[in-house]
Amino acid sequence: MAATKYLGGHSDVMMGTVCTTEAAWPALGALADAFGMTVSPDDAYLVQRGIRSLGARLAQH
């Protein structure tokens, strides 16, 4: 799922999320590690910053 629009919210980061079952998580986690699909500290900060303003942005939306 895209986390860029609602969670990021400030047009300065691109991020996605994955929702899965508990049974599928080990394989998905291993694949993410193998391909190096990780979040940088800067991107994590930008999304955390966006989450703080999510309520106000959704109220305007």
Wavefront OBJ file of the C-alpha trace (Angstrom):
o trace
v 0.000 0.000 0.000
v 1.181 3.506 -0.620
v 2.289 5.367 2.463
v 3.352 8.415 0.493
v 0.111 10.395 0.315
v -1.502 9.956 3.719
v 1.320 8.960 6.044
v 4.032 11.071 4.411
v 1.703 13.828 3.371
v 4.220 16.544 2.589
v 5.319 15.512 -0.940
v 8.910 14.928 0.135
v 9.124 11.153 0.613
v 8.088 7.985 -1.213
v 7.209 4.960 0.888
v 5.043 1.884 0.798
v 3.824 -0.692 3.269
v 3.009 -4.372 3.125
v 0.163 -6.082 4.957
v 0.275 -9.862 5.059
v -0.643 -12.884 7.110
v 1.570 -14.136 9.905
v 2.273 -17.289 7.882
v 3.595 -15.343 4.875
v 5.725 -12.908 6.880
v 8.951 -15.009 7.185
v 9.239 -15.464 3.410
v 8.398 -11.830 2.734
v 10.889 -10.650 5.349
v 13.656 -12.833 3.903
v 12.958 -11.525 0.411
v 13.014 -7.908 1.595
v 16.352 -8.518 3.328
v 17.804 -10.246 0.258
v 16.865 -7.343 -2.018
v 17.889 -4.686 0.490
v 14.408 -3.168 0.718
v 14.900 -1.070 3.825
v 13.863 2.390 4.939
v 16.500 5.043 5.394
v 16.565 6.951 8.690
v 15.733 10.179 6.849
v 12.682 8.662 5.151
v 11.515 7.149 8.447
v 11.766 10.583 10.064
v 9.795 12.232 7.251
v 6.981 9.688 7.554
v 6.899 10.048 11.350
v 6.657 13.807 10.870
v 3.792 13.293 8.434
v 1.934 11.006 10.840
v 1.923 13.797 13.440
v -0.048 16.040 11.061
v -2.271 13.277 9.636
v -5.318 14.177 11.741
v -5.272 17.827 10.696
v -4.726 16.961 7.026
v -7.556 14.424 6.964
v -9.877 16.892 8.664
v -9.198 19.358 5.817
v -9.545 16.606 3.234
l 1 2 3 4 5 6 7 8 9 10 11 12 13 14 15 16 17 18 19 20 21 22 23 24 25 26 27 28 29 30 31 32 33 34 35 36 37 38 39 40 41 42 43 44 45 46 47 48 49 50 51 52 53 54 55 56 57 58 59 60 61
